[in-house]
Amino acid sequence: MPPLIHHSISTRLAVLLSSLIFVTACSIPEESLLSNTVHAAHSGSEPTLASNIEYDIELGESPWPGEEAATLAITKNIEQAIKSRYMDNLPALRHVHTKAHGCVLADFQVNKALRDEHQHGVFQPGAHYKAWIRFSNGSSDPTAEDKEGDGRGMAIKLMGVPGEKLLTDENHTQDFLMINHPVFFINDPQKYLSFIQARNSSSLLARLSALLSLGVEGSIIAAKISGKKTGNPLYLRYWSMVPYQLGSGANRRAMKYSAKPCTQMDNTLPSVKWQDPNYLRAAMQQHLSTNDACFEFMLQTRDTSTPASAALSVEMSTSEWEENVAPFFKVATITIPKQDFDKPAQHKFCENLSYTPWHSVSEHRPLGGVNRIRKVVYSSIASLRRSMNAITPAEPTGIEFFKPD
């Protein structure tokens, strides 16, 4: 595929935004779109769409106006974009977060001592999981130079996770998806649909005006994300941006999560690196050739017994949960041991992995409109990509081994 042609700063930002909405989307099994039931955590959740998607009313979920129709239209637009981009240039790559800097094997060690409110799902005291972690640029352009501003992704797949899962294609995994910014730039499915329709228009004027559909708040957030530059993905902090459930029954809460380096590292941008369009992969290689990498995995939860915390929104993804209201607590340590990850076979393996927030136990069910859109869109575009590439997905185990070429 030829590289995307960026006509202006506005156009580059529009391209980035169209990719960021579905962070780290990739292949998951095809499901009957909008006919699946997202099982509610409590009898207080009531189905309100003909699709039988349910909402946890008590945790603050509610449908957006025209959500179902907008979701289907968004899906169709993205499917058309994938076909146009890759039909004559296989393999079909991820729609977004297309360029990986590295896919590494890691250890996810849950703290031996946890607050009672955090002991749910995978967060059991002392629990240990192997993990495949994929670091990426947010853009849909696989040839984009790393010096360009972009959102950077960290997608974690835990393996050996017990319990029934929300999706049935993987029975032993739990995925956590993040980028290096604490909030999203959009809430309303209708606004996003207007944005991608303008972006895909044949009119240059319409494409350049696509940002107007985001409004002032969304445009400011998007500009911040699109301007981010970094020296090494291993030295960044990442956030879930959107909420998830923690626990089940009457004691369940809404949570967000984040991962930050265990030690603050020098993340400046040496000028020599700008000569390499793939310098972020090289930076990861250099670090992991001699040293481990470490992240603290943290949760913040909403406490509905206090007015300020109870006011934190599940549906308004543009709103940050301020840490002075909902502080983060460390619940696990991620260790990425030194390793040689830059192997063609390992890269191919990672490209066929499936990351989705709906690879989850019920105790960590995705919440909010953005996550509901993700479920439908990921299923559709993943099925399309898998069909185009003749891929038979296999659930990873953490014992995979790849010989260097």
C-alpha positions in Angstrom: 0.0 0.0 0.0 1.4 3.4 -0.8 1.9 5.7 2.2 -0.9 8.0 3.1 -0.6 11.4 1.5 -1.0 14.2 4.1 -2.1 17.4 2.5 -1.9 19.5 5.6 -1.7 19.5 9.4 -5.5 19.2 9.6 -5.5 16.3 7.2 -2.8 14.5 9.2 -4.8 15.0 12.4 -8.0 13.8 10.8 -6.2 10.6 9.7 -4.9 10.1 13.2 -8.3 10.6 14.8 -10.0 8.2 12.5 -7.5 5.6 13.7 -7.5 6.4 17.4 -11.2 5.8 18.0 -10.7 2.0 17.9 -7.5 1.6 19.9 -5.6 -1.6 19.0 -8.4 -3.2 17.0 -7.6 -6.6 15.5 -9.0 -10.0 14.8 -11.7 -11.6 16.9 -14.3 -14.1 15.7 -17.3 -12.9 13.7 -20.4 -12.6 15.7 -24.0 -11.6 14.9 -23.6 -7.9 14.9 -25.8 -6.1 17.5 -27.7 -9.3 18.2 -25.4 -10.4 21.0 -26.2 -9.8 24.6 -23.7 -8.1 26.8 -24.7 -9.8 30.0 -25.5 -7.3 32.7 -23.8 -7.6 36.1 -27.0 -6.9 38.0 -30.7 -7.2 37.6 -30.8 -3.4 37.6 -29.4 -3.4 34.0 -32.1 -3.3 31.5 -31.9 -4.0 27.7 -33.0 -0.9 25.8 -32.0 -1.6 22.2 -33.7 -4.0 19.9 -30.2 -5.6 19.6 -30.6 -6.8 23.3 -27.4 -5.0 24.2 -27.8 -4.4 27.9 -26.7 -1.5 30.1 -25.6 -1.4 33.7 -27.9 1.4 34.8 -26.6 1.4 38.3 -23.0 1.9 37.1 -24.1 4.8 34.9 -24.5 3.2 31.5 -27.1 4.5 29.1 -27.5 4.4 25.3 -26.6 7.4 23.2 -29.3 8.7 20.8 -29.1 6.8 17.5 -26.3 4.6 18.9 -27.3 1.4 17.1 -27.7 2.9 13.7 -24.5 5.0 14.1 -22.5 1.9 15.1 -23.7 -0.1 12.1 -22.8 2.9 9.8 -19.4 3.3 11.4 -18.8 -0.4 10.8 -19.7 -0.2 7.2 -17.4 2.8 6.6 -14.4 1.0 8.2 -15.1 -2.2 6.3 -15.0 -0.2 3.0 -11.8 1.5 4.0 -10.1 -1.9 4.7 -11.2 -3.3 1.4 -10.1 -0.3 -0.5 -6.7 -0.3 1.2 -5.8 -4.0 1.1 -7.9 -5.9 -1.4 -5.2 -5.7 -4.0 -2.3 -5.5 -1.5 -2.5 -8.4 0.9 -2.1 -9.1 3.7 -4.7 -6.9 5.2 -3.2 -5.3 8.3 -4.9 -3.9 11.4 -7.2 -1.0 10.7 -5.5 1.0 13.4 -2.4 0.7 15.5 -1.0 -0.8 12.3 2.7 -0.3 12.9 4.1 -2.3 15.8 7.3 -1.4 17.5 7.6 -4.7 19.2 5.6 -7.6 20.6 7.2 -8.9 23.8 6.7 -11.7 26.3 6.2 -10.5 29.8 5.2 -11.5 33.4 2.2 -10.0 35.1 2.5 -10.4 38.9 -0.4 -9.4 41.1 0.5 -7.9 44.5 0.4 -10.3 47.4 -1.3 -7.7 49.4 -4.4 -6.0 47.9 -7.1 -3.7 49.2 -10.4 -5.7 49.5 -12.1 -3.5 46.9 -9.5 -4.6 44.3 -9.6 -8.4 44.8 -11.8 -9.2 41.8 -11.3 -11.1 38.5 -7.7 -11.5 37.6 -6.6 -9.4 40.6 -6.2 -12.1 43.1 -3.4 -11.7 45.7 -0.2 -13.3 44.4 -1.7 -14.4 41.0 0.8 -14.7 38.2 0.2 -14.6 34.4 2.3 -14.7 31.3 1.5 -11.9 28.9 2.1 -10.9 25.3 2.3 -7.1 25.0 2.2 -5.2 21.7 3.5 -1.6 21.5 2.4 0.4 18.5 1.7 3.7 16.8 -2.0 4.7 16.7 -2.0 5.6 13.0 -3.4 3.4 10.3 -0.4 4.1 8.2 2.2 1.3 8.5 4.9 3.4 6.8 4.5 6.5 9.1 7.8 7.7 10.5 8.1 7.4 14.3 9.1 11.1 14.6 5.5 12.1 13.7 3.3 12.9 16.6 0.8 10.1 17.4 -1.0 8.2 20.1 1.1 5.2 21.2 -0.6 2.0 22.2 0.1 -0.7 24.8 -2.0 -3.8 24.4 -1.7 -6.5 27.1 -2.9 -10.1 26.8 -2.8 -12.2 29.9 -2.8 -15.9 29.5 -3.9 -18.8 31.8 -6.8 -16.7 33.1 -9.5 -18.9 34.7 -13.3 -18.3 34.5 -15.9 -17.8 31.8 -15.2 -15.1 29.3 -17.5 -12.6 27.6 -16.3 -13.8 24.1 -15.9 -17.5 23.3 -13.0 -17.4 20.9 -10.4 -17.4 23.7 -11.1 -19.2 26.9 -8.0 -18.4 28.9 -7.1 -14.8 28.2 -7.8 -11.2 29.6 -6.9 -8.2 27.5 -6.1 -4.6 28.7 -5.9 -1.9 26.0 -4.3 1.5 26.6 -2.8 4.5 24.9 -0.5 7.3 26.3 -3.3 9.8 27.1 -5.8 9.7 30.0 -9.0 10.6 28.0 -10.7 10.0 24.7 -11.6 12.8 22.2 -15.2 11.7 21.5 -18.2 10.4 23.4 -21.2 10.4 21.0 -21.4 7.8 18.2 -23.3 10.3 16.0 -20.4 12.7 16.2 -17.9 10.0 15.3 -20.0 8.9 12.4 -20.2 12.5 11.1 -16.4 12.7 11.5 -15.6 9.6 9.5 -18.2 10.5 6.8 -16.5 13.8 6.4 -13.1 12.2 6.4 -14.1 9.7 3.7 -15.8 12.4 1.5 -14.6 12.9 -2.0 -14.6 16.7 -1.3 -11.3 18.1 0.0 -13.2 20.8 1.8 -15.3 18.3 3.6 -12.2 16.3 4.6 -10.5 19.4 6.0 -13.6 20.3 8.0 -13.9 16.9 9.6 -12.5 18.2 12.8 -15.4 20.5 13.3 -17.6 17.5 13.9 -15.6 16.8 17.1 -16.5 20.2 18.7 -14.1 22.4 20.7 -13.4 19.9 23.5 -12.8 16.9 21.2 -10.6 18.9 18.9 -8.4 20.1 21.8 -8.0 16.6 23.2 -7.3 15.2 19.7 -4.6 17.8 19.1 -2.9 16.9 22.3 -2.9 13.2 21.4 -1.7 13.8 17.8 1.2 15.9 19.0 2.7 13.3 21.3 6.3 12.3 20.5 8.5 9.9 22.4 11.9 8.4 22.6 11.0 4.9 23.7 7.6 3.1 24.2 9.0 1.4 27.3 9.3 4.8 29.0 5.7 6.0 28.6 2.7 6.0 30.9 -0.5 4.5 29.4 -4.2 4.8 30.3 -7.3 2.8 29.5 -9.1 6.2 28.8 -12.5 4.4 29.0 -14.1 2.6 32.0 -14.5 -1.1 32.9 -16.3 -3.0 35.6 -14.4 -4.2 38.7 -16.2 -7.0 40.6 -19.7 -8.4 40.4 -23.0 -8.2 42.2 -23.8 -5.5 44.6 -20.1 -4.7 45.3 -19.1 -4.0 41.7 -17.6 -0.7 40.8 -16.5 1.2 37.7 -12.8 1.4 37.2 -10.1 2.7 34.9 -6.6 1.4 34.7 -3.1 2.7 33.9 0.5 1.4 33.5 3.5 3.5 34.2 7.2 2.7 34.2 8.5 1.5 37.6 11.3 4.0 37.3 11.2 7.3 35.5 13.5 7.0 32.5 15.0 9.7 30.2 12.6 9.9 27.3 14.3 12.6 25.4 14.6 12.4 21.6 18.3 12.3 20.6 18.6 13.9 17.1 20.5 10.9 15.7 17.3 8.8 16.1 15.3 11.0 13.8 17.4 9.6 10.9 15.7 6.2 11.5 11.9 6.1 10.6 11.6 3.1 12.9 13.7 4.4 15.8 11.1 3.3 18.4 11.6 -0.3 17.6 15.4 0.2 17.7 15.0 2.0 21.1 13.1 -1.0 22.5 15.7 -3.4 21.1 18.5 -1.5 22.6 16.9 -1.4 26.1 15.8 -5.1 26.1 19.1 -6.4 24.8 20.7 -5.6 28.2 18.0 -4.7 30.7 14.5 -5.7 31.8 11.7 -3.3 31.6 9.1 -2.8 34.3 5.6 -1.2 34.6 3.3 -0.7 37.6 -0.2 -1.7 36.7 -2.7 0.5 38.6 -6.5 0.8 39.1 -8.6 3.8 40.1 -12.2 3.0 41.2 -15.3 5.2 41.5 -16.7 5.3 45.1 -20.3 6.1 44.8 -20.5 6.8 48.6 -18.7 10.2 48.0 -20.4 12.9 45.9 -17.2 13.9 44.0 -16.3 10.3 43.0 -19.9 9.3 42.3 -20.0 12.2 39.8 -17.3 10.6 37.6 -18.9 9.6 34.3 -19.0 6.2 32.7 -20.3 7.5 29.4 -18.3 10.7 29.0 -15.0 9.4 27.8 -13.7 12.9 27.3 -13.8 13.5 31.0 -10.7 12.6 33.1 -11.2 10.9 36.4 -9.0 13.2 38.5 -6.6 11.4 40.7 -7.3 13.6 43.7 -10.9 12.3 43.5 -10.2 8.7 42.4 -6.5 7.9 43.2 -4.7 5.1 41.4 -3.5 2.1 43.4 -0.8 -0.3 42.3 -2.2 -3.8 41.9 0.4 -5.6 39.9 3.9 -5.4 38.4 4.6 -6.1 34.7 8.2 -7.3 34.1 9.4 -7.5 30.5 12.6 -9.5 30.8 15.5 -8.7 28.4 14.9 -10.5 25.2 15.4 -10.5 21.4 11.9 -9.8 20.1 12.8 -8.6 16.6 12.2 -11.9 14.8 10.1 -12.2 11.7 8.3 -15.3 13.0 7.5 -13.6 16.3 6.3 -10.5 14.5 4.0 -12.6 12.3 2.6 -14.4 15.3 1.8 -11.1 17.0 0.1 -9.7 13.9 -2.3 -12.6 14.1 -3.0 -12.2 17.8 -6.4 -10.8 18.8 -6.7 -7.9 21.2 -10.1 -6.6 22.2 -11.5 -5.2 25.5 -14.2 -7.9 25.2 -11.6 -10.7 25.8 -12.5 -10.5 29.5 -14.0 -12.1 32.5 -17.3 -10.7 33.5 -15.7 -9.0 36.5 -14.0 -6.6 34.1 -16.8 -6.1 31.6 -16.2 -3.0 29.3 -18.4 -0.1 30.1 -19.7 2.9 28.2 -20.6 3.8 24.6 -17.1 3.7 23.2 -16.6 0.1 24.4 -20.0 -0.9 23.1 -19.1 0.4 19.6 -15.8 -1.4 19.9 -17.5 -4.7 20.4 -19.5 -4.5 17.2 -16.8 -2.9 15.0 -14.0 -5.1 16.1 -16.0 -8.2 15.4 -16.9 -7.1 11.9 -13.5 -5.8 10.7 -11.7 -8.7 12.3 -13.8 -11.2 10.5 -13.2 -9.3 7.3 -9.4 -9.2 7.8 -9.2 -12.9 8.8 -11.2 -13.8 5.7 -9.0 -11.7 3.4 -5.8 -13.2 4.9 -7.1 -16.8 5.2 -6.1 -16.8 8.9 -7.1 -19.5 11.4 -6.7 -17.8 14.8 -5.1 -19.7 17.6 -5.3 -18.8 21.3 -1.8 -18.0 22.6 -0.4 -19.9 25.6 2.8 -18.0 26.6 5.1 -20.9 25.9 5.6 -20.0 22.2 9.2 -20.0 21.0 10.6 -18.4 17.9 13.9 -19.1 16.4 15.9 -16.2 14.9 16.2 -16.3 11.1 
